[in-house]
Amino acid sequence: MTGRYLVDTNVLVYAYDRSEPAKQKAASEVIDSLVRGGAGVLSPQILAEFFSVVTRKIAKPLTVSEGHARIGNYLRSWDIVDLTGTVVLEAIRGVRDHRMVFWDALIWSTAKMNQIPAVLSEDFSHGSAIDGVRFVNPFSPGWSER
C-alpha cells in the first residue's frame, strides 16, 4: 500500500467477525499491511464505534477486557488523529453540501482536515472522491492497492 489511509470502523470490525470469513481474511490482510507500512490512521470516533460493535454486535463478541486490550493495541501501533470542532463543522458541511449521513461525513471530514488522501471503507462508493478524499472499498473485487 502507498500513502496514508483513514480506516473506517467496518474494516476493523470484520477482522474480528467470524460470521464473514472472506471479509475477515481480507480485513486482517489489509490491517496487517497497514501496520507494516505505517499507513493506517484511526480517530477516536472509529475506536469508539469499534469497541461498541465488537463487544455487542458481532456473532461472537469480544469481552469488555478483550475490547479494551484491542483499543490499547491500536493506540500504541497506529497514528490517531483528533476530533476537533473544525472537523465537526466540516462534517456538517458534508451533510449540507454532499448529503452525507453525519457519521460518514465525520469520517470524511476527519480525513480531509488531517490531509489523509483516502478512506478505507465499504460504506462509500468505491473509487469516488469528495473534496480530494478518495474512498476505497478493500472488499471490492479487483482492488489493486494491496
C-alpha positions as CSV (number, residue, x, y, z in Angstrom):
1,M,0.0,0.0,0.0
2,T,1.1,3.5,-0.6
3,G,0.0,6.7,1.1
4,R,-2.0,7.0,4.3
5,Y,-5.5,5.7,4.9
6,L,-8.1,6.6,7.4
7,V,-9.6,3.1,8.3
8,D,-13.3,3.1,8.9
9,T,-14.8,1.0,11.7
10,N,-16.2,-1.7,9.4
11,V,-12.7,-2.7,8.2
12,L,-11.5,-3.2,11.8
13,V,-14.7,-5.0,12.9
14,Y,-14.5,-7.5,10.0
15,A,-11.1,-8.7,11.3
16,Y,-13.0,-10.0,14.4
17,D,-16.3,-11.1,12.8
18,R,-16.2,-14.8,12.2
19,S,-19.6,-14.8,10.5
20,E,-18.0,-13.3,7.4
21,P,-14.9,-15.4,6.8
22,A,-13.9,-13.9,3.5
23,K,-14.2,-10.4,4.8
24,Q,-12.4,-11.4,8.0
25,K,-9.5,-12.7,6.0
26,A,-9.4,-9.6,3.7
27,A,-9.7,-7.2,6.6
28,S,-6.9,-9.0,8.5
29,E,-4.6,-8.7,5.4
30,V,-5.4,-5.0,5.0
31,I,-4.8,-4.3,8.6
32,D,-1.5,-6.2,8.6
33,S,-0.4,-4.4,5.5
34,L,-1.2,-1.0,7.0
35,V,0.7,-1.8,10.2
36,R,3.7,-3.0,8.3
37,G,3.7,0.2,6.2
38,G,2.8,2.6,8.9
39,A,0.0,3.8,6.7
40,G,-3.0,3.3,8.9
41,V,-4.8,6.1,10.7
42,L,-7.6,6.0,13.2
43,S,-9.7,8.5,15.1
44,P,-11.5,8.4,18.5
45,Q,-14.8,8.0,16.7
46,I,-13.6,4.9,14.9
47,L,-12.1,3.4,18.1
48,A,-15.4,4.1,20.0
49,E,-17.5,2.6,17.3
50,F,-15.2,-0.4,17.0
51,F,-15.4,-1.1,20.7
52,S,-19.2,-0.8,20.7
53,V,-19.6,-3.2,17.8
54,V,-17.1,-5.9,18.7
55,T,-18.3,-6.2,22.2
56,R,-22.0,-6.3,21.4
57,K,-23.0,-6.8,17.8
58,I,-20.8,-9.4,16.2
59,A,-21.7,-13.1,16.3
60,K,-19.1,-14.0,18.9
61,P,-18.5,-10.7,20.7
62,L,-15.2,-9.8,22.5
63,T,-15.4,-9.4,26.2
64,V,-15.0,-5.8,27.5
65,S,-11.5,-6.7,28.6
66,E,-10.6,-8.1,25.2
67,G,-12.1,-5.0,23.6
68,H,-10.1,-2.8,25.9
69,A,-6.9,-4.6,25.0
70,R,-7.5,-4.2,21.3
71,I,-8.1,-0.5,21.7
72,G,-4.8,-0.3,23.7
73,N,-3.0,-2.1,20.9
74,Y,-4.4,0.3,18.2
75,L,-3.4,3.3,20.4
76,R,0.2,2.0,20.6
77,S,0.7,1.0,17.0
78,W,-1.4,3.4,14.8
79,D,-1.5,7.1,14.2
80,I,-4.5,8.6,15.9
81,V,-5.9,11.9,14.8
82,D,-8.1,14.1,17.0
83,L,-11.6,15.1,16.5
84,T,-11.9,18.9,16.8
85,G,-14.6,21.4,16.5
86,T,-13.3,22.3,13.0
87,V,-13.7,18.6,12.0
88,V,-17.3,18.6,13.2
89,L,-18.1,21.8,11.3
90,E,-16.6,20.3,8.2
91,A,-18.7,17.2,8.7
92,I,-21.8,19.3,8.9
93,R,-20.8,20.9,5.6
94,G,-20.5,17.4,4.2
95,V,-24.1,16.7,5.4
96,R,-25.3,20.0,3.9
97,D,-23.4,20.1,0.6
98,H,-22.9,16.5,-0.2
99,R,-26.0,15.0,1.5
100,M,-23.9,12.6,3.6
101,V,-25.1,10.9,6.7
102,F,-23.5,12.7,9.7
103,W,-21.3,9.8,11.0
104,D,-20.0,9.1,7.5
105,A,-19.4,12.8,7.0
106,L,-17.4,12.8,10.2
107,I,-15.1,10.1,8.8
108,W,-14.7,12.1,5.5
109,S,-14.0,15.4,7.3
110,T,-11.5,13.7,9.7
111,A,-9.6,12.5,6.6
112,K,-9.9,15.9,4.8
113,M,-8.9,18.1,7.7
114,N,-5.9,15.8,8.6
115,Q,-4.8,15.7,5.0
116,I,-5.3,11.9,4.7
117,P,-5.9,11.3,1.0
118,A,-8.1,8.1,1.3
119,V,-10.6,6.4,3.5
120,L,-10.8,2.6,3.6
121,S,-14.5,1.6,4.0
122,E,-17.3,-0.3,2.4
123,D,-19.7,2.4,3.3
124,F,-18.9,4.8,0.4
125,S,-18.9,4.3,-3.3
126,H,-15.6,2.6,-4.2
127,G,-13.3,4.9,-6.2
128,S,-15.4,8.1,-5.6
129,A,-13.9,11.2,-4.1
130,I,-15.2,14.3,-2.3
131,D,-13.0,17.4,-2.0
132,G,-9.8,15.5,-2.5
133,V,-10.6,12.5,-0.3
134,R,-10.8,9.2,-2.2
135,F,-13.0,6.3,-0.9
136,V,-11.6,2.8,-1.3
137,N,-13.5,-0.4,-0.6
138,P,-10.9,-3.0,0.3
139,F,-13.5,-5.7,-0.1
140,S,-14.2,-4.8,-3.8
141,P,-13.2,-7.4,-6.3
142,G,-10.1,-6.3,-8.1
143,W,-9.0,-3.8,-5.5
144,S,-5.4,-3.5,-6.6
145,E,-3.8,-1.4,-3.8
146,R,-2.9,-4.4,-1.6
